[in-house]
Amino acid sequence: MTQPSHFRRSLLLASAGLLAAPATLRAAPPTLRVGNQKGGLRSLLEASGADAGLPYRIEWSEWPAAAPLLEALSANALDVGTMGDLAFLTVFASGAPLRAYAATRAEPRSQAILVRGDSPYRSLADLRGKKVAGNRGGWGQFLVRAALKREGLAPDSVEHVFLGPADASLAFRSGTLDAWAIWEPYVSIEVERFGARVLVDGTGLTPTISFLAAHEKALRDRRPQLADLLLRQQRGWAWAGRHIPEYAAANARLTRLPEDAVRRAFGNQRTRAIALDAAVVEELQDAADKAVEFGLLRQRLDVRGALDTEFQLEGQG
């Protein structure tokens, strides 16, 4: 007997539903929106293979510096991103709904005050009345002020010139500036390619810490993914520390920076993951207090409120 057409349509629809059911029952993996600075976290995970087998999807976005990345993160256009500690603390102090939940440390020699190789300056005191560049509100300004304080020199004993790396590098090489406070890989580029000398490095002056910081909403809703990203970053830096030439080659191809300078920079940095333990919190608090003294922060900040210390590295606990 011929079945009615409406019955055949119902049967076809039911069959289609059964075929589609396995796909609809499988929930799509969660997405983590990660802000990356060129040559940063993304290149580390990819070069080291630490991104293999992700149980979630990463939606990467590229940013030229920490400031615009932090702006996007504060607006909840990102879930998480990487940046230096002072950049993060400055934005957090303004009321941004963010918290840092993981940290890495580089060797303090990766920040330095440079002079040209043919300059007569041999000590910080020789720079009295001279032009010293650094980024306003960042580690360049902090390093100069901290170095002057340690040497017993007044803050106005040098002429502070506030420039970002691109403008400062040109002015420094041309002789318009007498010294430049900067970080890696710029330190190694100037030393390797242009014959600059390190006058003072950051040893004993700066924490040289960077953060993974997340929006408060992501800390509520994406906590397992954030914890996994932390561990992958830890594994990535552990690999990079054992494979500096390989990582430098991969990073140089991406950033189009000289490979020899990148290799020197990574050797100087020796970046590794660190726990946000009581000693690190105390160190960051001391740096934040100095940042108020140096005019980088407007008022004292309790850094404990800026940190989520419940995440753990591999080997902790």
SULWOVEN-V306469 format. One record per helix or strand of 2 or more residues. SS is the DSSP state (h for helix, s for strand). FROM is the first residue (numbers start at 1). LEN is the number of residues. If there is no record, write none. Layout:
<<SS;FROM;LEN> <SS;FROM;LEN>>
This chain:
<<h;5;21> <s;31;7> <h;41;8> <s;57;7> <h;66;9> <s;80;5> <h;85;9> <s;98;8> <h;108;3> <s;111;5> <h;124;4> <s;131;4> <h;139;12> <h;155;3> <s;159;4> <h;165;10> <s;179;5> <h;186;9> <s;197;5> <s;209;7> <h;216;6> <h;223;20> <h;244;12> <h;259;11> <s;272;3> <h;278;16> <h;303;4>>
